[in-house]
């Protein structure tokens, strides 16, 4: 049994043994949990004047966790959804800690009792066919960037993949030939297969097919960042609006 005061050892074991080895969590889940604890340890360092390596599990009681969640809302301007996602990661760790550090059960239970924040559920919007056609026509396909953006948007519209799923696609996720399709393992390790259009296939062949290549790379040939996707969307949406609302 691990020393309950050794938070660093518990965190390392949580990521390597529980998330990666036992639960086979996706890279996106691991990255999200990592970011949560990076923010939490930074907050605890500022609040308690202790370096992360000096923190014990008992330092992260419900008072500190509650203050951290409040700080996410006030200082970082996170909404209820982001706050609840951070709390989900923290709960997962504390459930693991309850087995590894039973002497800290009272503190662990108080953290696990922190409720999710209620969040309004708005209506899910959608694009009409003229809006979709205007958006797909916006990229200038005489350029490399335009062809990439068109293939990216076309795949999004057809496959309905999440942002992280789209930016993580590689050439070996695409099956060419009869019944050309893209294969994606998304949230909950669910695998989906979606047929691809000729335009997307043409984009893949233009790049030169290599299994390890990112399907929709940035200008530096690495994966597109979330900011990069937001930028290309904003640019093409602005162009599409001129067509739809003229």
N, C-alpha and C positions, 0 to 999 in steps of 0.2 A: 504494500500500500504506500502511496506517495505521501510525502510530508504535506499536510494541508496548508502550511504557511508558504510553500513554494509555488506561487502563482505561475511563474515562468515555466516550470516543469509541467504543470497541469495544462497550460495553454498549448505547449508544444505537443503533448500527448493527445490533446483534444483534436488538433489539426491533423497530426500524422496517423494516429491510431484510429480515432473515431471517424472523422470525416473522410479521410483518404483511403484507409485500409478497410474499415468495416462498412461504412455507408456508401463508399464509392461515389462521393459527392462530385458534382460536375465542377469544372474549373471556375465557372461563373459563380456558383455557390461559395466555393472556397475563397474566391476573390472578394465577394461581398462580406463574408464573415471576417476576413482579414482586415478589411477597411473599417468594419465596426470596431474591432478591438484596437486598431491603431488610434482611432478617434477617442475611444474610451480611456486608453492608457495615457494619452496626451492630456485628456481632461483631468484624470486622477492625479497626474503629475502636477498640474497647475493648482488643483484644489488642495491636495494633501502635502505638497512640497516633498514628494518622494519620487525617486527615479523609478521607472517601470520595473527594473530588476530588483528593487527593494520592496515592491508591493506584495502583500500577502492577500490571500483570498478574502480574509476578514475585512480588508480595507474596502472591498467592493461590496458594501452592504446596500440595502434597499435605499438608504438616504442618498448615497453617492450615485447609484444607478438612476434614481429618480431625478436627481439634479442634472445628470448627464443628458437624460431625455429632454428635460426642459431646456437645456442649453442648445440642443439640436434645433429646437423650434425657435428660440429667441435670437441666438447668435448666427446660426447657419441657415435660418429661414426654412428649415425642413417642414414639410407638411405631415399630416397624420400618417399617410402611407409610408413615407420614408422612416418616420419615427417607429412605426410598428415593425418594419423590416429589421431595424437595428435591435429592437427588443426581442424579436424572434431569434436572432443570432445569440444574444446574451442568454436567453432562456435555454437554448440548446446546450451551451457550455455549462450552465449551472446544473442542468439535469445530469450531465456527464460527471460534474464535480460531486454530485450527491452520492455517487457510487465510489468515487475515489477518495473523498474527504468527508466521511460521515460525521466526524466530530464538528463540522461546520453546518450541520443540518438546519439549525435555526436561521442562520443568515441566508442559507440557500433557499429555504422555503419562503422567506420574506421577499426575496428577489423574484422568485417564481410567481408570487401572488400579485405582482405589478400588472395591472390590466392593460389591454390594448386601448388605444384612443379611438373613440368612434369617429368615423369619417363619412362624409356625405357621398352618396353614390349617384353620380351624374349619368345622364343618358349617353350612350356610346354613339358618337357621330359616324357618318359614312360619306364617301364620295359618290357622286352621281357618275354615270357613264361619260357625259361630256367633260366633267371635271377630271376624271381619270385620263381621258384621251388628251386633254390639254396638258396635264402634268407629264405624261409620257412623251409628248411632242416637244416639251420645253428644252431638253438637252440638245446641244449642237453636235450631231453625230458625225460631223466632218473632223472632229478632234478626238484624241484619245480619251480625254476626260469626259466628253459628251457621250461617247459610246459606253464608257464604264458606268456613268450615271444612269443612262437609259436602261442598260441591262440590270443594274441594281434595282431601280424603281420597278421595272417589269417583274422581276423576281419577287419583290415585296408584295406587289399587287396580286400576283398569281398564287404565291405560296403562303402569304400571311405570316411570315416568320418574325420573331422578336428581333429587336436591334442587336442584342448580343449574338443571336443565332446567325443573323446575316453577316455581321463583321467577322464571325468565326468560321465561315464557310471556306473550304479549301477545294482544290481541284479533284481530290480523291473522293469528295462527297457527291460528285456528279457522275452519273452513269450514262455514257453516250451509246449510240446505236439505236436499235429498235426499242421503243418505249423510253426515250431519254427522260431522265428525271434527276432531281436533287434529293439527297437523303440527309436528314437532319435529326439529331438527338437533342431534344429540348428539355424544358422543365419537367421534373419528375422522371427523367431518363426515358421519356416517351419518344419513340422513333417515328418520323413521318417521311413519306415519300410523295413528292409532288412533280407532275410532268413539267417540262421546260419548253419554252418557245424557241423557234429558230433563231431569233435575235440574240437570246442568251447563249445559245450554242455557238453562234458566230463569234460572240465576244470571247468565249473560252478558247476557241481555236485560234483567234487572233493573238492571244497571249502566248500560246505554246503550252501544251498540256504537260504539267508536272504535278505529281501527287501532292508535294509539300507546299505548292504555291497557294497563296491567298487568292480566293476567287475574285474579290473586289478590292484590289490593293489601293493604297494611297499613292501619291506621286513619288514617295520614297520606297514604294514596293512593299511596305509592311501593311498590316491590317488597318483598316479605317478606324479612327477613334470615334467615340460618341459625338464629340464636338465637330469632327469632320463630317459626319452624317447630317447633323443638324444644320451645318453650313450649306451643304449641297441641297438639302431639302428646302431651306429658306430661299435659296437662289432660284430654284426651279418653280417653287410655289408662287413666288412673286411674278415670274414670267407667265405662268399658267393663268394667273388672275387677270392679266391684261387681255387674254383671249376669252375667258369665260364671261367677264363683266364689261366687255367693250360694248 
